Amino acid sequence: RFRIAGCSDSDGEDMYALDGEEKWYADFINKKGMEPLPSFIDHISYVEGTYESAESKQQTCRQNLKLRRKAMK
């Protein structure tokens, strides 16, 4: 299992992968979680609230980024 999470002032990423395949990602533009694998493939379903958690983590990431920039000045 592999997870990527990060942010910038204008963009963010939150994604889960397994065995080199993207299993779930947060679509921050359309405000929902996406499971990109086709429906005929048996895949992991993520629990309700996973997108909301990713969105909350993005807000925390941006706040931490802002604080780090301020500390470096």
N, C-alpha and C positions, 0 to 999 in steps of 0.2 A: 504494500500500500504506500502511496506517495501523495503528498499534498504540497501544493504551491499556493502561497498567499503573499500578497504584497500590495503596495499602493504608491501613488504619486499624487500631486495636487489635482490632476485631472483624470486619473484612471485608476483602476484597481483590478486585482485578479484573485480569485479563490477557486481552486480546482483540485479534484481528487482523481487519482489514476491508480490502476492496478495492472501489473504485467505489461506496462507500456501503452495501455489503452486508457483514454480519458473516460471516466465513469460519470462524473458530475462536475458542473461548473456553475458559478453564479453569473447570470446575465444581468449586470447592473443597469444596462440601458433599458431592458424590458421588465426589470424588477421581478425576476423569477429564477428558480433553479432549473437547470437543463440537464437531461440525461441523453447525451448525443448518440448512444448506440441504437441501432434499429430495434423495433419492438420484437422481432422474431428471435433475437439473441437473449438468452437468460442472463439478466443483469441484476446488480444490487440496486435496490430502491432506497432512497434516502428518506429519513423521517421528516415529518412535517416540522417546520421551523428551521431547517438547515439553511435556507436562503436568508431568513431573518438574522440568524447567527452570523452568517458571512457579511451581511450588511453592517451589523454592529461592529464586527472586527475591523471593517474598513474605516469606520468612524474613529475607532481607537488608533488604528494605524496612522491615519492622517493627523490626529492630535499629537501622537508621538513624534511624527515627522516634523511638525511645526515646532514642538518643544526642542528637538535636537538642533534644528536650524537656529533657533533663538540662542541656544547655549553655545553654539559655535561662533556667534558674532562677537 
